[in-house]
Structures are given as C-alpha cells and as structure tokens.
Amino acid sequence: MSVGILGTKLGMTQIFDEAGKSVPVTVVQAGPCTVTQIKTAETDGYSAVQIGFGATTEKAISQPELGHLRKAEASPLRHLKEYRLAAPTDYQLGQEIKADIFTPGQEVDVIGTSIGRGFAGYQKRHNFKRGPMSHGSKNHRQPGSTGAGTTPGRVYPGKRMAGRLGGSRVTIRKLTVVRVDGDRNLILIRGAVPGKPGALINIVPAKLVGKAK
C-alpha cells in the first residue's frame, strides 16, 4: 500500500473538459496531513506510516492520544490513519502530506462512510420487486416467503430483510482525479464518493486487481 491522504467531502459540482463536455466531480478538501508516527519491522513488527488530520483542541482528544502527538511535535489532531509501506523511512515525523501527492489522470480508491438512510424496507434496501398492484392483492411491498415452515423452521441469519440502510464503510475503486489545486489543497474526483458534505474521506492510490492491500 502507498501512503494516502485524509480529507473532507465538500460537495459535488461540474467542470468542463477541453472538448466542452460536462464532467461531474466531487470536491474534496484533502489535507494537509501530518506524519505522526513511523513504524518499522524492528520496532513494531511491520512497516507503516501514520498520519493525522483535522486540527482540534486538546480537550477534544484523550490524554494518551495527546501524549502520542506530542512525541511527534504535532498539534492536536482529530483523525489518525495508518498506511503500510515498504519504505516508511522515506518520511519524517512532522512532515506535511498535501493534495499534490496526486496528479490529474491518476486513479484512486476512495473510502468513506455512506449516508445513513435509517430504517428502510425491502424494495429500497435490497431492490426487491414489488408484488402485484391489482385489486385483491395483499402483497404490494411485502417480503414474501422467508423460508420453509417445518425444515429448518426458522429464518437463517443474514436473510435479506428490512432494516437499517447506509451508515457503513464503502470503498469506491478506480475513480479518476480530474484536477488538483495544491495551493488550496483541493482534489476534484470524477463521479460521486461516499458520505455527505463534511464527511471524512480517505483517498489512496488505486490498487491493481489481485494484488494484496
């Protein structure tokens, strides 16, 4: 895995390419992030770099976290994220990671938390087909059979039913970086990314299919 960057989703808009075609993009305020810890195989058993994002107050984080950040001479940060690297010594404590680590045209994976939709029914949550809408039908939006009555005589765990929709970790792979504004730490990514405006977003270089994370 390569080092990525944390940011917040600002919202969606559109830009126009050289051919004059409209391109839908998501604007992400990416970084700046601070390197808060460097892990090596000798000291921690594996190699990784930890970065922090989101300035906050000392009262908003725990004392152990505050002591951890003071070792790196970093200001209080709300979010910490670790990336496994083959050569973590290429980075230094306190180093800033900015949006310019990505380039236009590069493919990235975007990880975030999807928008919570609350309790949802079968059609909305699982895209079930509805029943007949004709007169006399009693199965408009009902689930239908959930299993045999005698054997096994119960509903198996994991059965697709009505329940809470969204609010879960989502990864969208191989989105294209359209534009990078290094001065304002903005990244414009083609298409939609998980979460609502203000949500925390993790952007990493896209991984090849079949390769380990």
WOURBEL-V379692 format. One record per backbone hydrogen bond with DSSP energy under -1.0 kcal/mol. NH is the residue of the N-H (numbers start at 1). CO is the residue of the C=O. E is the energy in kcal/mol with one decimal. If there is no record, write none. Layout:
# WOURBEL-V379692
NH;CO;E / NH;CO;E
This chain:
# WOURBEL-V379692
5;203;-2.3 / 7;201;-2.2 / 8;29;-1.9 / 9;199;-2.2 / 10;27;-2.9 / 11;27;-1.1 / 13;25;-2.4 / 15;23;-2.1 / 17;21;-2.2 / 20;17;-1.8 / 23;15;-3.4 / 25;13;-2.5 / 26;189;-2.9 / 27;11;-3.0 / 28;187;-2.5 / 29;8;-2.9 / 30;28;-1.2 / 30;185;-1.6 / 31;6;-1.8 / 33;97;-2.8 / 34;52;-2.1 / 35;95;-2.5 / 36;50;-2.4 / 37;50;-1.4 / 39;48;-3.0 / 44;40;-2.9 / 48;39;-2.0 / 49;83;-2.7 / 50;37;-3.0 / 51;81;-3.1 / 52;34;-2.5 / 53;79;-2.5 / 56;76;-1.7 / 66;62;-2.3 / 67;63;-2.6 / 68;64;-2.1 / 69;65;-2.3 / 70;66;-2.0 / 71;67;-1.4 / 73;70;-1.3 / 74;69;-2.6 / 78;54;-3.0 / 79;53;-2.7 / 81;51;-2.6 / 83;49;-2.8 / 90;87;-1.5 / 91;88;-1.9 / 94;35;-2.9 / 95;92;-2.1 / 97;33;-3.3 / 101;98;-1.5 / 102;99;-1.8 / 105;177;-3.7 / 106;103;-2.0 / 108;175;-3.0 / 109;204;-3.0 / 110;172;-2.5 / 111;202;-2.9 / 112;170;-2.3 / 114;168;-2.8 / 117;165;-3.2 / 120;163;-3.1 / 125;121;-2.3 / 126;122;-2.2 / 127;123;-1.3 / 128;122;-1.2 / 131;140;-2.5 / 137;134;-1.8 / 159;156;-1.5 / 163;120;-2.0 / 165;118;-2.7 / 170;112;-3.2 / 172;110;-2.7 / 175;108;-2.9 / 177;106;-2.8 / 178;188;-2.9 / 179;188;-1.4 / 181;186;-3.1 / 186;181;-2.1 / 187;28;-2.3 / 188;179;-3.0 / 189;26;-2.5 / 190;176;-2.9 / 191;24;-2.4 / 198;9;-3.8 / 199;196;-2.3 / 201;7;-3.3 / 202;111;-2.7 / 203;5;-2.8 / 204;109;-2.4 / 206;107;-2.2 / 211;208;-1.9
